[in-house]
Amino acid sequence: MSVNPELVGRVFPPTAPYLVGREKVREFARAVFATDPQHADPAAAQALGYPDIVAPPTFAMVIQDLTLQQLLAEPDAGIALERTIHAEQRFAYSRPIVAGDELRATLTVTGVRAVGKGAMVTSEARVVDADGAHVVTATSILLIGGEDA
């Protein structure tokens, strides 16, 4: 089955709220070698004007992953995980993610383009806080190999 071009424009339901935990931010920061004190020390983050520790910019991927799971589970998508490579990632922030944030994300598929026997699927996850204010838009491009690839 090839990637369904009718995915373009599809909007998935918002994810369940994700509460950003202080220890999760610290664990993520260690994993990506983000050593700035604002990622682990509340006092350092507060000295910079934040209410709690600040997540590294790529932490948004944790929330975006919840939306990509929706896309991958879509029965008519034609996306086989075993043929999928995460080809590109971008983030456009309104403000940093901090511990204590409660975030939801909504995924929109913005493009499907044939590439050889496969396809590139572009999606945007719009992440908002508990008040509905925009925090970050995470854009991913997935490269899906063709069945004969």
PyMOL commands that set and color helices and strands:
alter all, ss='L'
color gray80, all
select helices_A, chain A and resi 5-7+22-31+37-39+42-47+57-73+81-83
alter helices_A, ss='H'
color red, helices_A
select strands_A, chain A and resi 18-19+84-93+102-115+118-128+134-144
alter strands_A, ss='S'
color yellow, strands_A
deselect
rebuild
show_as cartoon
